[in-house]
Structures are given as structure tokens and as C-alpha cells.
Amino acid sequence: MDLQLKGRNAVILGGTRGIGRAIAETLAAEGANVAVCARNADQVAEAVSALAATGVKATGASVDIMDGEALKAWIAAAGEELGGIDILVSNAGAMAQGADPASWEQNFKLDVLGMVNAFDAAKPFLLKAAEATGDASFVIIASVSAAETDNASSYGPIKAALIHYAKGLARQYAGRHLRTNVVSPGTVYFKGGVWNQVETNLPEVFKGAMARNPMGRMATPQDIADAAVFLTSPRSSFTSGINMLVDGAISRRVNF
């Protein structure tokens, strides 16, 4: 299926590794130009080089997403450099698991305010693109933990806030053809990722997590990217305001 993404311009927060990198690579493979940011400048440079080698326009910068003004300035600059923004993907997350005030603050500043600041900066570009082509898209990566819990933590409630905000954006901008959707992964494994670290340092915990996966494996970043990129595309132009679980049936709730 042609996702009709060739020549479109995408900005990905946290686009140098894991899910974000897979999203950037998949968008580039579909012919979209991409801009990525992350904190590690070397990782950004490597990602931009690899993405540009596919034949699309690629750019990126080292950005602290918790620095709202810096993030907004970079998104505006990326939009000018790419010649517009058709797609925004908010993928970066603090991953703090505690229930202490510091964990709440870290998750809120990175996950929630990072998303809000990114959308606010990209909105003029997204609306312009939607007016010109009939479709623009904002995709947020949340987590199955938004509605699944074993104990009190800041992580799940913060992810739930992303889903709630996304629905509001979807309703608010539906008439202007700017769509907002969420992808909520279950457990995702990649080298250097959280579950790889758990596997190395807490093998019994990892074994238990694997046992909870009905498919007998965790997701790959590509599993999540494929869902996210479809939602960014004009092929899903009537889909807005959803929370798409990509969790291998690890969750037990019924999603009416």
C-alpha cells in the first residue's frame, strides 16, 4: 500500500533510537523528509546521516525537550528548513517510574509539557499543510500503562494525560483536517532500551515480564513504528482521536 507520504515533512521528538528512530526510518522509507531531535548530539548526527542516505531531506539537532523555548525554536527552524511540517510525532519520554514528587515532575515536564510545546510550535505549519493538502497529523506515543497498573506510579497517569489531551486536540481541529492520534505500546525490547537493561540487571523481573506477554515476545520498535506511520499518513485521513494499543494482547481490558 502506498501511504502517500512521499514529499511530506515530518518532525520526530526523540528520533535517534528505539521507537522514535524506527518511526523516522519508516517515514523516510516512504519518501517523507524528516527532522529529529534528542539530547545526545552524536546520536543526532548519526541518525541524520543515516536518514539522509536514504535520499530524503534530513535534519536534526541536540535539544533538551524540557527546555520549552529551545524546543519551540528548533521546531520552528526545522519547519522552515524542511519547507513545512505535515507530521509531528511526540515520542520522547522521561520513563520515571516512581511516585515521588521528582518523578512526577520529570515525567510531566518531558512527556506532557514537551508534547504541548511541540504541538504549539508546529501548529501553524500543520494547519498550513492541512489547508494545502487536506490532511496533517500529530501522533503521540503513550503506553498501555495509561490504563494498566500494579502499584502507584507517576508513569501511567502521565501517559493517560497524553491520551486525554490528544482527544481534545482531535475534536478541536477536526474541521481543519489536522488529526491527532495516540499509539500505546506494551513492552518494547531493543538493545540499550529499558527492557534490555532489565534483562541484564534484573533477569528474574525480565523473565516475569516476558511471561505476561501472550505472544511470547515483546514488541520491536518496528512493530510500533508501523502503526504510528500508518496513522500519520493520508491513508488514515478519517481516523482521529483514537488510542491504538499495540501491545500483543498484554492488556486485559475490553476497548469499546
Backbone bond lengths (Angstrom), bond angles and torsions (degrees), N, CA, C in turn:
res aa  C-N    CA-C-N  psi(-1)  N-CA   C-N-CA  omega(-1)  CA-C   N-CA-C  phi
1 M - - - 1.462 - - 1.522 109.90 -
2 D 1.307 116.60 128.98 1.461 121.65 173.88 1.525 107.98 -78.24
3 L 1.331 117.20 117.42 1.453 121.21 -178.04 1.530 112.78 -80.27
4 Q 1.317 117.16 -0.09 1.470 122.06 176.95 1.531 112.39 59.60
5 L 1.319 115.26 38.65 1.466 121.21 -178.30 1.529 113.28 -103.92
6 K 1.297 117.07 -5.45 1.457 119.43 -177.40 1.524 111.06 -61.04
7 G 1.338 115.76 127.57 1.452 121.76 178.78 1.515 114.47 84.80
8 R 1.331 117.27 -5.43 1.463 119.67 176.41 1.526 109.98 -78.66
9 N 1.315 115.79 160.27 1.465 121.45 -175.15 1.521 110.19 -116.66
10 A 1.340 115.31 127.40 1.456 120.83 -174.69 1.516 111.41 -125.64
11 V 1.325 116.15 140.38 1.458 123.19 175.64 1.523 107.62 -117.60
12 I 1.340 116.41 127.35 1.461 121.58 -176.55 1.516 109.78 -122.97
13 L 1.326 116.54 120.71 1.461 121.30 174.62 1.523 108.93 -83.74
14 G 1.330 116.31 131.93 1.454 119.74 -176.88 1.518 111.00 69.01
15 G 1.335 116.18 49.81 1.465 120.35 -170.44 1.515 116.00 -103.49
16 T 1.332 118.59 21.39 1.465 119.40 -174.50 1.521 114.40 -104.62
17 R 1.330 117.93 -14.76 1.466 120.59 -177.65 1.525 109.61 -154.03
18 G 1.318 115.45 164.53 1.446 120.75 175.71 1.514 113.71 58.27
19 I 1.332 116.16 -137.39 1.461 121.41 -176.20 1.522 111.56 -60.66
20 G 1.339 117.13 -44.86 1.457 120.16 -178.16 1.518 112.56 -61.17
21 R 1.327 115.94 -40.93 1.475 119.48 179.16 1.528 109.93 -66.33
22 A 1.321 117.35 -41.47 1.467 119.63 178.89 1.523 111.15 -63.73
23 I 1.327 117.30 -37.26 1.463 120.54 176.69 1.529 110.34 -64.43
24 A 1.329 116.56 -46.35 1.468 120.27 179.57 1.519 110.90 -60.66
25 E 1.323 117.50 -44.31 1.462 121.04 -179.24 1.526 111.87 -66.06
26 T 1.325 116.36 -37.92 1.463 120.12 -179.46 1.526 110.78 -69.99
27 L 1.324 116.21 -41.12 1.469 119.49 175.36 1.527 110.82 -61.26
28 A 1.325 116.36 -44.42 1.470 119.99 179.14 1.523 111.09 -62.66
29 A 1.320 116.35 -39.59 1.468 120.11 179.09 1.528 111.28 -63.68
30 E 1.315 116.51 -26.57 1.464 121.02 177.22 1.529 112.21 -86.83
31 G 1.336 116.35 0.68 1.459 120.41 175.90 1.506 115.34 96.30
32 A 1.341 117.51 8.61 1.466 120.12 179.08 1.519 110.63 -84.91
33 N 1.319 116.09 144.29 1.462 121.33 171.65 1.525 108.37 -78.75
34 V 1.334 116.80 146.81 1.462 119.22 -171.12 1.525 111.92 -135.13
35 A 1.336 114.23 145.14 1.460 122.27 170.78 1.518 107.15 -126.79
36 V 1.324 116.60 131.66 1.464 120.72 -178.37 1.520 110.14 -126.22
37 C 1.323 115.01 150.51 1.461 119.49 173.29 1.519 109.45 -135.99
38 A 1.312 115.26 154.73 1.460 124.39 174.55 1.519 106.02 -166.92
39 R 1.315 117.80 173.91 1.458 119.94 -177.46 1.522 112.30 -78.70
40 N 1.341 117.53 -34.30 1.455 121.44 -174.40 1.526 110.37 -81.96
41 A 1.339 116.32 112.40 1.469 120.87 -175.40 1.519 112.09 -64.42
42 D 1.326 117.79 -37.25 1.466 120.36 179.81 1.526 110.74 -65.77
43 Q 1.315 116.75 -41.31 1.461 120.01 178.03 1.519 111.51 -65.68
44 V 1.321 116.95 -37.17 1.468 120.39 176.63 1.521 110.31 -63.03
45 A 1.329 116.66 -46.32 1.467 120.62 -178.85 1.526 111.00 -61.57
46 E 1.329 116.85 -42.03 1.468 120.46 179.24 1.520 110.86 -64.92
47 A 1.329 116.64 -43.27 1.460 120.27 -179.31 1.524 111.50 -64.32
48 V 1.310 117.07 -44.69 1.470 120.92 -179.64 1.521 110.38 -61.60
49 S 1.327 116.42 -42.62 1.463 120.28 179.03 1.527 111.28 -61.57
50 A 1.325 116.26 -45.40 1.459 120.22 -179.28 1.520 111.89 -66.39
51 L 1.316 116.67 -39.40 1.461 120.20 179.82 1.523 111.26 -68.95
52 A 1.326 116.83 -40.71 1.466 120.42 178.95 1.523 111.14 -64.24
53 A 1.325 116.79 -30.50 1.468 120.97 -179.46 1.524 112.21 -65.98
54 T 1.334 117.42 -15.86 1.464 119.74 177.78 1.522 111.97 -80.99
55 G 1.335 116.70 -8.63 1.456 120.22 176.32 1.516 115.07 104.15
56 V 1.328 117.05 2.17 1.468 119.79 177.54 1.520 109.28 -100.64
57 K 1.328 116.07 167.32 1.457 120.46 173.01 1.521 108.10 -76.42
58 A 1.326 116.92 129.58 1.460 121.05 -178.91 1.516 110.01 -135.84
59 T 1.314 115.57 140.36 1.456 121.15 177.93 1.516 108.59 -147.14
60 G 1.315 116.65 167.26 1.454 119.33 179.78 1.512 111.07 -175.92
61 A 1.329 115.26 170.27 1.452 120.49 -179.66 1.519 109.41 -158.43
62 S 1.329 114.69 155.94 1.452 121.20 171.34 1.530 108.08 -79.03
63 V 1.328 116.50 118.02 1.466 121.62 -176.18 1.525 109.07 -136.62
64 D 1.322 116.12 134.12 1.453 121.31 170.30 1.522 107.12 -86.26
65 I 1.326 116.92 107.25 1.458 121.41 -173.73 1.522 111.47 -64.39
66 M 1.331 117.97 -22.07 1.462 120.39 177.40 1.525 112.29 -77.58
67 D 1.325 116.53 -9.55 1.467 121.74 173.56 1.526 107.11 -92.03
68 G 1.327 115.44 94.16 1.463 120.15 -171.86 1.515 114.32 -57.28
69 E 1.314 117.45 -43.22 1.457 120.34 -177.80 1.520 111.32 -67.54
70 A 1.329 116.29 -39.77 1.472 120.02 178.18 1.523 110.44 -65.19
71 L 1.326 116.80 -41.70 1.463 120.37 179.20 1.518 111.16 -63.05
72 K 1.319 116.84 -46.41 1.467 119.97 -179.04 1.524 111.47 -64.72
73 A 1.328 116.46 -38.12 1.472 119.82 178.40 1.521 110.72 -64.76
74 W 1.338 116.89 -40.71 1.469 119.27 179.96 1.530 110.95 -66.55
75 I 1.324 117.86 -43.25 1.464 120.07 -179.42 1.528 110.55 -62.32
76 A 1.326 116.78 -40.98 1.466 119.47 177.47 1.520 110.75 -62.88
77 A 1.331 116.29 -42.01 1.468 119.91 179.28 1.522 111.05 -66.69
78 A 1.332 116.82 -40.18 1.466 120.53 179.41 1.522 110.31 -64.72
79 G 1.324 116.55 -39.81 1.459 119.87 177.58 1.511 112.59 -61.60
80 E 1.325 115.91 -40.37 1.473 119.58 177.69 1.518 110.84 -67.85
81 E 1.338 116.41 -41.91 1.464 120.22 -177.61 1.525 111.64 -66.51
82 L 1.330 116.74 -41.05 1.461 120.03 -179.27 1.527 112.15 -76.94
83 G 1.333 116.61 -21.95 1.459 120.36 -175.24 1.510 112.64 90.30
84 G 1.333 116.45 25.69 1.461 121.60 178.64 1.514 110.93 134.14
85 I 1.331 115.04 170.94 1.460 121.16 174.47 1.528 107.77 -134.98
86 D 1.318 115.53 117.18 1.464 121.74 175.14 1.521 111.58 -96.93
87 I 1.339 115.51 -25.53 1.466 121.19 -171.22 1.517 108.85 -138.24
88 L 1.319 116.30 132.59 1.460 122.53 172.39 1.520 107.97 -123.80
89 V 1.329 116.26 131.35 1.468 121.32 177.42 1.518 108.66 -123.13
90 S 1.338 116.34 118.79 1.462 121.57 176.77 1.521 107.88 -98.95
91 N 1.321 115.54 103.41 1.459 121.12 -174.07 1.522 112.88 -115.11
92 A 1.315 118.56 -22.08 1.462 120.88 -173.65 1.519 111.41 -66.50
93 G 1.336 116.38 140.91 1.454 120.92 178.05 1.514 111.12 -146.52
94 A 1.327 115.95 146.96 1.459 120.69 -178.44 1.524 112.02 -75.52
95 M 1.328 117.43 -30.74 1.467 123.20 178.27 1.523 113.65 66.24
96 A 1.323 118.64 16.43 1.465 119.92 177.57 1.524 109.10 -69.84
97 Q 1.333 117.11 130.33 1.460 121.37 -174.01 1.521 113.73 -102.12
98 G 1.307 118.84 -8.23 1.451 121.19 -174.25 1.511 113.80 -76.08
99 A 1.340 114.61 168.99 1.456 121.21 175.08 1.520 111.56 -107.70
100 D 1.323 116.73 7.21 1.459 122.41 -179.75 1.528 109.73 -78.18
101 P 1.333 117.69 159.15 1.468 120.10 -177.88 1.524 113.85 -55.76
102 A 1.328 117.89 -36.62 1.466 119.75 -179.38 1.527 111.44 -63.53
103 S 1.334 117.07 -39.64 1.466 120.29 178.42 1.519 111.33 -67.14
104 W 1.335 116.51 -42.89 1.466 119.94 176.34 1.528 110.86 -58.15
105 E 1.326 115.40 -45.37 1.461 119.33 -177.20 1.521 111.42 -65.79
106 Q 1.338 116.71 -42.18 1.462 119.92 -179.58 1.521 110.81 -63.93
107 N 1.330 117.07 -47.09 1.462 120.28 179.40 1.528 111.79 -63.47
108 F 1.323 116.51 -41.17 1.462 119.76 -178.81 1.529 111.37 -65.53
109 K 1.328 116.25 -46.38 1.463 119.41 -176.73 1.523 112.02 -65.21
110 L 1.334 117.09 -40.40 1.463 118.77 -176.95 1.521 111.98 -84.25
111 D 1.318 117.01 -52.40 1.463 120.06 -173.44 1.532 112.61 -74.18
112 V 1.331 116.07 -48.67 1.461 119.06 -174.08 1.527 111.70 -84.72
113 L 1.333 116.72 -57.86 1.458 117.92 -178.23 1.530 111.70 -67.21
114 G 1.325 117.59 -32.44 1.469 119.50 174.62 1.513 111.07 -59.67
115 M 1.335 116.54 -45.02 1.461 121.34 177.56 1.527 111.47 -62.63
116 V 1.340 116.09 -47.11 1.465 120.60 -177.84 1.528 111.16 -62.65
117 N 1.317 116.76 -47.06 1.471 120.18 179.75 1.525 111.81 -64.57
118 A 1.323 116.09 -38.24 1.467 119.37 179.16 1.523 110.58 -64.28
119 F 1.319 116.33 -45.64 1.465 118.67 -179.75 1.520 111.19 -64.59
120 D 1.322 116.53 -42.99 1.463 119.10 -179.39 1.527 111.61 -59.97
121 A 1.329 116.64 -39.17 1.467 120.28 179.97 1.524 111.81 -72.78
122 A 1.330 116.33 -36.60 1.469 119.72 -177.11 1.524 112.98 -83.89
123 K 1.322 117.65 -18.13 1.472 121.49 -172.23 1.527 113.98 -53.54
124 P 1.334 120.40 -46.32 1.473 117.68 179.41 1.525 112.82 -59.87
125 F 1.326 116.61 -38.20 1.468 120.64 178.15 1.524 110.63 -68.46
126 L 1.335 116.60 -44.23 1.458 120.84 -178.55 1.522 111.56 -63.19
127 L 1.317 117.27 -42.92 1.458 120.42 179.47 1.526 111.63 -66.67
128 K 1.317 115.67 -37.15 1.465 119.25 177.17 1.526 110.62 -64.76
129 A 1.333 115.92 -42.19 1.462 120.15 178.67 1.520 110.79 -65.43
130 A 1.327 116.77 -41.47 1.462 120.49 179.84 1.523 111.35 -62.97
131 E 1.323 115.79 -39.09 1.468 119.52 178.49 1.520 111.12 -66.43
132 A 1.339 116.09 -36.41 1.463 120.07 -176.44 1.523 112.76 -77.79
133 T 1.336 117.29 -37.91 1.471 120.51 -171.89 1.520 113.83 -115.04
134 G 1.336 117.19 -11.44 1.452 119.92 -179.18 1.512 115.03 90.46
135 D 1.351 117.21 0.46 1.461 118.59 -179.06 1.520 110.84 -162.10
136 A 1.334 116.01 131.18 1.455 123.19 169.06 1.521 107.09 -140.45
137 S 1.339 116.44 159.10 1.455 117.92 -168.85 1.517 113.08 -143.68
138 F 1.322 115.04 140.68 1.449 123.92 173.01 1.529 107.23 -122.21
139 V 1.324 117.11 121.42 1.465 121.86 178.89 1.523 109.06 -119.66
140 I 1.318 115.34 131.05 1.459 122.70 -178.91 1.525 108.69 -113.94
141 I 1.317 116.75 132.58 1.456 120.85 175.15 1.528 108.32 -93.78
142 A 1.326 116.17 117.25 1.458 121.58 179.40 1.530 108.71 -110.93
143 S 1.317 118.17 -128.41 1.463 120.97 -178.66 1.517 109.84 -168.01
144 V 1.329 115.99 149.92 1.455 121.32 171.36 1.524 110.68 -58.63
145 S 1.331 117.13 -22.55 1.463 121.51 179.99 1.528 112.70 -66.07
146 A 1.320 117.55 -10.79 1.465 120.22 175.85 1.523 111.63 -59.94
147 A 1.327 116.61 -27.64 1.466 119.90 -177.82 1.526 112.42 -132.01
148 E 1.323 117.25 14.93 1.461 122.63 177.72 1.517 108.09 -130.56
149 T 1.338 116.81 134.16 1.458 117.86 179.55 1.518 111.77 -153.99
150 D 1.318 114.82 150.13 1.461 121.72 172.29 1.521 111.51 -113.11
151 N 1.321 116.20 -21.57 1.467 120.85 -179.76 1.518 109.02 -157.94
152 A 1.326 115.52 171.64 1.459 120.48 -179.33 1.518 110.48 -70.73
153 S 1.309 116.39 129.10 1.460 122.27 -179.36 1.520 108.83 -154.10
154 S 1.306 116.23 153.89 1.463 120.31 175.59 1.519 111.95 -77.27
155 Y 1.315 117.83 -21.66 1.466 122.39 -170.48 1.536 112.17 -63.46
156 G 1.330 116.99 -54.00 1.458 120.15 -177.27 1.519 114.08 -63.21
157 P 1.328 119.00 -47.76 1.464 119.24 178.44 1.522 113.73 -59.89
158 I 1.330 117.06 -35.60 1.466 120.25 177.68 1.522 109.79 -64.68
159 K 1.338 117.12 -42.77 1.461 120.53 178.54 1.535 110.89 -65.23
160 A 1.332 116.35 -35.50 1.462 119.97 176.57 1.518 111.23 -63.37
161 A 1.323 116.66 -36.34 1.465 120.49 178.27 1.526 111.02 -62.12
162 L 1.320 117.17 -36.81 1.464 120.57 178.45 1.530 110.81 -61.51
163 I 1.314 115.87 -42.20 1.461 120.94 -177.88 1.528 110.71 -66.48
164 H 1.315 115.91 -41.93 1.461 120.51 179.48 1.526 110.20 -63.61
165 Y 1.326 117.10 -45.54 1.466 120.68 -179.09 1.526 110.79 -64.26
166 A 1.329 115.97 -38.46 1.463 120.24 -179.74 1.522 111.64 -60.57
167 K 1.325 116.33 -40.48 1.467 119.51 179.59 1.523 110.56 -64.03
168 G 1.335 115.77 -39.69 1.454 118.85 177.61 1.519 112.32 -63.38
169 L 1.328 116.62 -43.14 1.469 119.62 177.22 1.525 111.30 -62.58
170 A 1.326 115.86 -41.43 1.468 119.80 -179.17 1.522 110.70 -59.49
171 R 1.326 116.79 -44.77 1.462 120.99 179.10 1.526 111.49 -66.95
172 Q 1.330 115.68 -41.91 1.457 120.50 -174.58 1.520 112.66 -65.91
173 Y 1.341 116.22 -37.39 1.470 118.98 -172.79 1.531 113.86 -110.71
174 A 1.317 116.56 11.17 1.473 118.90 -179.22 1.523 111.97 -58.72
175 G 1.312 116.44 -40.50 1.458 120.23 -178.82 1.507 114.19 -67.47
176 R 1.330 115.95 -15.59 1.469 120.14 179.34 1.531 111.22 -106.60
177 H 1.320 116.60 12.36 1.468 123.35 173.65 1.534 113.17 64.20
178 L 1.326 115.98 29.02 1.461 121.64 172.96 1.522 106.84 -107.28
179 R 1.324 116.16 110.99 1.461 122.19 -174.54 1.532 110.84 -96.42
180 T 1.331 116.06 147.29 1.459 122.01 173.04 1.515 109.17 -131.02
181 N 1.322 116.14 128.73 1.458 122.41 178.67 1.523 109.77 -138.24
182 V 1.319 115.13 161.99 1.453 122.44 179.48 1.520 109.53 -121.41
183 V 1.319 116.23 141.61 1.461 122.38 168.09 1.525 107.29 -114.36
184 S 1.329 116.70 126.18 1.460 121.28 -179.00 1.527 109.73 -114.70
185 P 1.319 116.99 102.98 1.467 120.34 178.42 1.523 111.57 -75.00
186 G 1.336 114.47 158.35 1.449 121.01 164.81 1.522 108.32 -88.63
187 T 1.308 117.16 -135.29 1.466 120.53 177.50 1.530 109.07 -77.38
188 V 1.324 116.19 133.45 1.470 122.26 -177.63 1.525 108.74 -126.11
189 Y 1.315 115.80 128.01 1.468 121.00 -176.39 1.523 111.04 -113.40
190 F 1.324 116.10 130.15 1.464 121.79 168.71 1.517 108.01 -156.61
191 K 1.317 117.00 155.18 1.451 121.92 -178.09 1.531 109.68 -59.78
192 G 1.316 115.58 127.94 1.452 120.99 -178.37 1.509 113.60 88.92
193 G 1.332 116.99 -8.28 1.457 121.13 -179.79 1.520 112.22 -82.73
194 V 1.322 115.46 178.33 1.463 121.20 -176.11 1.517 111.66 -59.60
195 W 1.328 117.32 -47.14 1.463 118.74 -176.20 1.516 111.88 -72.75
196 N 1.310 118.53 -26.52 1.458 120.84 171.92 1.530 110.38 -66.37
197 Q 1.322 116.39 -38.62 1.466 120.55 176.85 1.522 111.22 -67.20
198 V 1.336 116.35 -40.07 1.466 119.71 176.31 1.526 110.26 -63.17
199 E 1.330 115.99 -42.84 1.459 120.70 178.44 1.528 111.38 -56.98
200 T 1.323 116.38 -40.00 1.461 121.42 -177.83 1.520 112.47 -75.71
201 N 1.338 115.70 -43.10 1.463 119.86 -171.50 1.529 115.07 -98.32
202 L 1.329 116.66 -26.17 1.467 121.43 -177.89 1.532 108.85 -134.79
203 P 1.331 116.68 68.07 1.473 119.83 -172.60 1.524 114.32 -58.34
204 E 1.334 118.40 -33.52 1.464 119.78 179.96 1.531 111.11 -70.58
205 V 1.330 116.42 -36.72 1.458 120.35 175.80 1.526 110.04 -64.62
206 F 1.316 115.92 -42.36 1.465 120.48 178.21 1.524 110.97 -62.09
207 K 1.316 115.91 -42.82 1.464 120.21 179.43 1.520 110.81 -60.55
208 G 1.328 116.40 -41.44 1.457 120.09 177.65 1.514 112.58 -65.13
209 A 1.346 116.90 -39.23 1.462 120.98 178.49 1.523 111.09 -65.15
210 M 1.314 116.29 -40.80 1.459 119.91 177.46 1.526 110.86 -62.72
211 A 1.328 116.28 -38.97 1.464 120.40 -178.20 1.517 111.92 -65.52
212 R 1.337 117.62 -23.93 1.467 120.39 179.42 1.520 112.52 -79.47
213 N 1.320 117.65 -11.20 1.463 121.00 -178.67 1.526 110.24 -86.77
214 P 1.334 118.96 110.60 1.461 121.00 -177.29 1.531 113.75 -58.86
215 M 1.326 117.31 -27.60 1.467 120.11 -179.70 1.523 112.76 -82.36
216 G 1.331 116.26 -4.72 1.456 119.51 177.87 1.508 114.77 79.47
217 R 1.317 116.94 10.84 1.462 121.21 178.04 1.515 109.46 -153.61
218 M 1.311 116.16 165.91 1.455 121.31 170.23 1.523 109.34 -92.83
219 A 1.319 116.01 166.25 1.465 120.25 177.21 1.520 110.16 -70.60
220 T 1.305 115.87 153.73 1.460 121.89 166.27 1.527 107.62 -93.24
221 P 1.324 118.04 158.79 1.468 118.61 173.32 1.526 112.74 -55.20
222 Q 1.333 116.01 -32.64 1.462 119.13 -179.39 1.525 111.54 -66.63
223 D 1.332 117.38 -34.85 1.460 120.15 176.73 1.525 110.62 -56.65
224 I 1.325 115.79 -42.25 1.467 120.53 -178.76 1.527 110.39 -75.01
225 A 1.328 116.15 -40.42 1.466 120.63 -178.56 1.524 111.65 -61.76
226 D 1.318 117.24 -40.04 1.462 119.72 -178.26 1.528 110.90 -60.71
227 A 1.335 116.12 -41.46 1.461 119.73 178.05 1.519 111.06 -67.47
228 A 1.331 116.10 -45.05 1.463 120.57 -177.29 1.527 111.45 -63.74
229 V 1.309 116.82 -44.26 1.470 119.94 -177.32 1.520 110.94 -67.06
230 F 1.314 117.71 -36.99 1.462 118.60 174.59 1.522 110.68 -59.27
231 L 1.329 116.99 -43.44 1.464 119.95 -179.87 1.519 112.53 -66.54
232 T 1.330 117.84 -27.08 1.469 119.50 176.93 1.519 112.12 -73.13
233 S 1.311 117.32 -19.20 1.462 120.46 -167.08 1.509 113.61 -89.03
234 P 1.332 117.20 157.17 1.466 121.17 174.58 1.521 113.29 -60.08
235 R 1.339 117.72 -17.55 1.464 120.53 176.48 1.527 111.72 -63.98
236 S 1.327 117.10 -18.96 1.471 120.11 177.56 1.527 110.23 -114.05
237 S 1.320 116.02 37.40 1.467 121.19 -170.54 1.532 114.19 -66.93
238 F 1.333 118.08 -14.56 1.471 119.43 177.19 1.533 111.43 -105.19
239 T 1.323 116.02 11.23 1.466 121.30 179.55 1.514 108.96 -105.62
240 S 1.312 116.31 114.25 1.457 120.77 178.47 1.516 109.33 -151.20
241 G 1.330 116.24 139.79 1.453 121.34 177.54 1.516 114.69 87.90
242 I 1.347 118.19 10.81 1.466 119.04 -178.29 1.524 111.34 -93.73
243 N 1.321 114.56 159.33 1.458 122.68 169.29 1.518 106.40 -116.01
244 M 1.331 117.27 101.38 1.459 121.97 -176.75 1.526 110.03 -87.83
245 L 1.333 115.85 113.69 1.461 120.34 175.35 1.524 109.52 -78.42
246 V 1.318 116.24 127.92 1.464 121.79 172.83 1.523 105.02 -125.10
247 D 1.337 114.86 77.29 1.468 120.03 -167.06 1.522 113.96 -127.91
248 G 1.333 117.42 7.68 1.458 118.85 179.16 1.520 113.00 61.49
249 A 1.340 117.24 26.62 1.470 123.96 179.07 1.527 113.27 68.80
250 I 1.336 117.70 22.78 1.466 119.80 178.81 1.523 111.68 -69.39
251 S 1.339 117.65 -29.85 1.462 120.44 178.73 1.528 109.78 -79.63
252 R 1.327 115.46 153.86 1.467 121.35 -176.04 1.520 113.18 -104.62
253 R 1.306 117.86 -12.67 1.460 119.09 -174.05 1.522 111.53 -76.59
254 V 1.311 115.41 155.98 1.456 122.01 175.65 1.528 107.71 -93.36
255 N 1.311 117.09 129.64 1.469 121.44 -174.14 1.522 110.12 -101.79
256 F 1.324 116.07 82.22 1.459 120.07 177.29 1.506 109.99 -71.20
